[in-house]
Amino acid sequence: MQYSYAAELRGISKTYPGSISRANDDINIGLHRGEILCIAGENGAGKTTLMKILDGLEKPDTGEIFINGKPVTIDSPMAAGKLRIGMVHQHFMLFPGYTAAENIVMGMEPLRWGFFLDRKKIRAEAARVIEAHHFSIQPDSPVQSLSIGEMQQVEICRLLYRNADIIILDEPTSVLTEYETASLFETLRNLAAAGKSMFFITHKLHEIKSVAGRVAVLRRGKLAGICEKNDIDEYSISKMMMGSENAAGSLPRKHKKTNTAENGKNVIAFENVTVMKRGQKRPLLDDLSFRVRQGEIVGFTGVGGNGLGVLEAALGGFLHPASGKITHNGRDISRLNIRRLRNQGLAYVPADRRRVGSAQDATAAENLIIDRRGEFFRFGFIDCRAVRKFCEGLFRRYTITGADIDNHASEFSGGNLQKLILARETEQFRDYFIFSEPAWGLDIVSSAFIWKRIAALRDKGAAIVIISTNIEEILALADRIMVMYRGRAAAEFDACEFRDGGEKELISVREKIGNCMQGLLPVPLRAGGTVQK
């Protein structure tokens, strides 16, 4: 008789050194062949730890793993690979100095005469995988030039190229647009129909209903329950995740624009900004102009590769304009680097939280006080007691769990590291904030908290730029929405117009934004989403 589970984890427990609670506590989960099983839960619930154990990146303290009914020992990703298990990580494991194609085939490169890399075949094999699954990346693009969303696609393609039978996806849609997410889901359904078995980690409740056969919910390291597809609804999953009758009530609600911005001065402005890259003919940003006033949130969205990452780099001082200028309160800041921009008043939450947003070898406390160490000096020495009190207060307010302020940033889960960075950047009021994918990897409650925090900063008079491939996030927060396509602002929408127009207007705007993101509306749109004549 054929065993029904492709993979089964029995009695899995894991405690990290220095932690007082178990990351996984006696968890039992089985994955059927050809099934997509969602693993849901709040940040720090133990989802990624459990899947890292299956992928050989972590070793359990107790428990057993069975593949096709046979007990196995998985002590490394190589061992997992031999069992045809593969994981797409939330934080990318790519080689930035190589092309997308080279990353996709890395470790399984086609050879000529058994010795030499067959570069023509490398490109062809990568292109075959990319085209088969309708991704937008170019095989010859260097990974370091790709947006976060495109890097995610490379990770997924690399796993598909290896033809893994058991696939683990850790928040794979975090930086994908609705169009890209729908395409990915279609790919996953086709893979499941072909007999592939998948664990799908997600915080997004609507995704569970859309793609899952079943959902397993973790809460504080324990298995809270498993629901069949027909029994899945957002309220019951929220209740299991949060352990509260009012969990569903924590979902973010759209705010209304205040009058602050109407009379506010311009804080940040792009004036005909063009960003070029050496060796490229087409600009990365093409004659982009916009202004952000006091008390206003301007949201930028688009498909990866159309300028969002470049916009973030220009705002953060990592790329400088070839022409045009960037101003802050009327002063030209086009050539300032990140340190000088922060001294000018910039608060910045980057999309890449590990390489750009935090010092991985520093403790959580050191990351939290990096910009305000002077506040904790007493007679020439750091007041460690005051630092601990301050940081522990932030941990409580931002619900950072699963680690202590003395743990290094590298030990934090993706969601908790995001909250750590958000706590550092939003605790002090500055006159302008840049948020790139602020709710990436956060659960419902954490996302709602952060969104309310961002709206509160706006209401205090801050000028805020949000860059996000999550349309729902942009719709929920932005006062004005700008859609990027091929480095240009393809359209601008006034959020108040469609928020006051009801559900039909909201659906219509979603469709217009989606069309602009795909370049399906060739004529530029002005504020309100109307076509310019």
Summary of the structure (lengths in Angstrom):
residues: 533
radius of gyration: 23.4
end to end distance: 68.4
largest distance: 74.9
contacts: 1821
relative contact order: 0.11
helix: 36%
strand: 25%
